[in-house]
Amino acid sequence: MTSSVEVEDQDASSIRLRKLVARGFRLMPPVRDTDGELMALIYVRPHADIVDVVELRAEDDVRAARVSRGADFRDDRAEAQWRTAGSACDVLDQVLALPERLITVRALRAQLGQ
């Protein structure tokens, strides 16, 4: 049986995921195991030389990072400009709070070769 708290958490997560998509994040093909079971949903948003990535494995197991293109965000040792993990709502709120201005400045620098 699903509790009302679980339903509210799922609704809150869904609202935040729609906000991610509205900000330009795109859902990649779902990650499945060999039996076809869903393992993770991954949303990405590339910007010039960086990529924002959100990986949802469970309501309480979500990771996000801002990494250079080509970096493996799943490797915790990989260089990241920003990284977080936690519950869906907490992580998604942090991703939604990332400043767009810094993305624009970095993209402009990359275009200018700086």
N, C-alpha and C positions, 0 to 999 in steps of 0.2 A: 504494500500500500504506500502511496506517495503522500508525504505530509504537505501541508500548505506552505511550510517554510521552504521545502525543496522546490515546489512549483514557483514560488516567488523568486527564488535564486535563479531558476532557469529562465524565467521571464526577464529578470534584470540582466542576465548574461546575453540573452537574445537581443535586447534593446541595444546593449553596448556593441555587439557584433554588427548590427545594422549601422551603427555610427561609424564603425571601422570601415565598412564597405563604402559608406558615404564619403569618407575621407580618402578613398582611393585604394584601399586594401582589396586584394583579389584572393578568392579561395582557390587553392591549388587542388589537384586531384587528391581525394582522401587517401591516407596511408592505411593500408590493410595488411593483416598478417596472411600467412599462407592458406588459412582457412577462409579468408575473405572477411574476417571480423574487422570492424573499424578500430584502428589504433590511435589515429590522430587526425585533426583538421589543422591545416596550416594556411595562414593568411600572410600574404607578402605585399609590400609596397616599395618598389624601387625608386630611388632618387639619384640621378647622376652616378656618383661613385659609392653610394651607400644603399642598404636595403633594410627596411624594418620588417621583422618577422615575428609572428605570433603562432605558437604551437599549442593547441588545446588537446590534451590527452584525457582529461577528466575535469569535472567541475572544480575539483580542488588540486588539479595538477596542470598548470598552465605556465609556459615559459615565453618570454619575449626578449628580443634583442634588436639593437641597431648596429649593424656590422658593415664592413666594407664588402663590396661585390666580390664574390668568389670565396669569401670566408665561410667556414662551416659553423653556423650559429649553434649547432647542437654540441659542439666541442666546448666545454666550459673553459678550456685553456686558450681558445681562440681569442684574438684581440677583438674587443667590442667597444663601441663608444658608449653603450648603455646596455644593461642586461638586468632582468628581474625574473622572479618566479613566485608562484603562489596560487591563490584561488582565482577563478575566472574573473569575478568582478573587480578584485583588487588589481590584478595585472592589467585588465582591459582599461580600467580607469587611469592607470599610469601611462599606458600607451596613448590613450586619447589626450593626455595632458602634455605629451611631448611637444615642444615648441616647433611650429612649422617654420618660423623665421630662420632657425639654424639650418634647416634642410635647404632652404633657398640660398643662404649664404654659401654653404658647402657646394651646392650645385653650380652656383655662379663662379666660384673659385676654380672648380674643375673645368668649366668651360673656358676660363681665361688662362688655364694652365698654371695656376698658382698652388 
